[in-house]
Amino acid sequence: MAEFEFQVNGMTCEHCERAVTAELSALPGIVDVQVDAASGRVQVTHEKPLERVAVESAVEDAGYTVRTWPAATNV
């Protein structure tokens, strides 16, 4: 298992948190998603490597944009 954290723009409420959680949880290999709208923080736990473009696309499908990625982007 591995974890990484990144920042998302535009989230303001629980609905935002649920939307981002649902889209990311649908990606293969993701086992847990923790979203905090107030800080814009998203923490993802995954069991296999993820493609950054897939994560960005899932966030965009929820209606938001990725603001920052971790320094080591071995997502």
C-alpha positions in Angstrom: 0.0 0.0 0.0 1.1 3.5 -0.7 -0.3 7.0 0.1 0.0 10.4 -1.4 -1.6 13.7 -0.8 -2.4 16.6 -3.1 -4.4 19.8 -3.1 -7.6 20.5 -5.1 -9.1 23.9 -6.0 -12.7 24.8 -5.6 -14.1 22.5 -2.9 -16.3 24.3 -0.4 -18.6 21.7 1.2 -19.5 18.1 2.0 -21.0 17.7 -1.4 -17.6 18.6 -2.9 -15.9 16.1 -0.7 -18.4 13.4 -1.7 -18.0 14.1 -5.4 -14.2 14.0 -5.3 -14.3 10.9 -3.1 -16.7 9.1 -5.5 -14.7 9.8 -8.6 -11.3 8.8 -7.1 -12.7 5.7 -5.4 -13.8 4.5 -8.9 -10.2 4.3 -10.1 -8.7 0.8 -10.0 -6.3 0.2 -7.1 -7.6 3.0 -4.8 -8.5 1.6 -1.5 -9.2 4.8 0.5 -9.8 8.5 -0.2 -9.9 11.2 2.5 -11.0 14.7 1.4 -11.1 17.9 3.4 -12.9 20.7 1.5 -11.8 23.4 3.9 -8.1 22.9 3.3 -8.4 21.4 -0.2 -6.4 18.4 0.9 -7.0 15.0 -0.7 -5.2 11.9 0.6 -5.3 8.7 -1.4 -4.3 5.2 -0.4 -3.6 2.8 -3.2 -2.4 -0.7 -3.7 -0.9 -0.3 -7.2 0.7 2.5 -9.1 -1.7 5.1 -10.4 -1.4 7.3 -13.5 -1.3 11.0 -12.6 -3.5 11.8 -15.6 -6.2 9.4 -14.4 -6.2 11.0 -11.0 -6.4 14.5 -12.5 -9.2 13.3 -14.9 -11.2 11.9 -11.9 -10.9 15.2 -10.0 -11.9 17.1 -13.1 -14.9 14.8 -13.7 -16.0 15.8 -10.1 -15.8 19.4 -11.2 -12.6 20.5 -9.7 -8.9 21.0 -10.5 -5.7 19.7 -9.0 -3.8 22.6 -7.4 -0.6 20.9 -6.3 1.1 17.5 -6.4 3.5 16.0 -3.9 7.2 16.7 -4.6 7.7 13.0 -5.5 5.0 12.3 -8.0 5.4 8.5 -8.1 1.6 8.3 -8.0 
